[in-house]
Amino acid sequence: GRFLIHRVMKEEAAYMLCNVKSVRTAAKRVPVITTHDGRTIRYPDPLIKVHDTVNLDIATNKAVDFIKFEPGNLAYITGGQNCGRIVIITHKEKHPGSLDIVHV
């Protein structure tokens, strides 16, 4: 297996990494993002796009920092045969109207 048991320290328990699933405008033109676990964060940084990772402060439910999903950054594979691997994104193929392919 690729997964190890890891003890969570107090400072690590104060934040959570969330994947951005959608960026939209809510009622009264309020910008919001929706994360992979269903959280809605109002007034995020305008540079945050879909597939980025947000460092979320659990106590305030605010986005403290974010990591862009772009070539050169680390990625954690969450599904398929390579689930659990930590890789470097090398290239993204854009296919309009279909799925995008990410090379690692």
N, C-alpha and C positions, 0 to 999 in steps of 0.2 A: 503494500500500500504506500501511497504518497502522503497520507495524512498522519500527523503526529499530535498527541495530546499536548496542549500548551497551557500553562497556568497564566491566567489573566490578572495583571496587576491593577491596582486601584486607578492609576492614571490612564491605563488603557480602557478601563471600563467606563470612562466618562465620554467616550466618543464612539462612533460607528461609521464604517465605510459603506456608502450606499451607491448603487448604480442608478443613473438617471434613465428613466424609461420614456418620459415625455416632457416637452417644454411647450407651454401653451399660455393663453391669456384667459383669466377667469372673469367673473362678473366685475363690472366697473373698471375694466382694462387693467386688472391686477396681474402681473406676470407670476406664474407659478411653475414649479417643476414637480414631477411625480417620480418617486424612487421605486426600486424593485420590491420593497416591502409595503407599498401602498401609502407611504407618507407623502403629504403635500406640503411643500415649502414655498411660502410667499416671498416675493421680492428677492429672488436669487441674483447672483452676479450675472450680468448680461452675457458674459463670455461662456457660460455653462451651456453645453449642447447635449443632445441625446448620446448615450453610451459613455459619457464622462463619469468619473467617480467623485462623489462629494464626501468630504469629512464632516460628519454631522455631530454637533454637540447635543447629546441626549437630554441634558437638563433644560436647555432653552429651545430645542428643536430648530436651530439655526445652522445654515451651511457656513462652516468656519473657513474651509479651504476646498479646492477641487483639483483633480488631476485630469488632464486632457487625454482622450483616447486617440493617440496619434503615433506614427512610427517613431521608434526609439525608446518608447516607454515600456515598462514591465506590464504584463497582463497575467491574470490567473484564469486558467481554463476551468469552466464550471460544468461542462457537459461533454458527453461523448467518450471515446476511447482514451483520450488524453486528459481526462478530468483530474484536476489536482496539480497539474504541471504549472510552473511559473516560467514564462517565456518572454522574449523581447519581440515586440511588434516590428516587423521589417517593412511591410507594404500593405496597403489597402486598395483593393480593386472595387471601383464603384460600378454597379450595374443598375441604371435607372429603371424603376418599375419592378425591381426584383431585389434579392438579397445581396448585400455587399460581402466580398470575400476578403478575409484578413489572413495574410501570410505571416508566419512566426518563424 
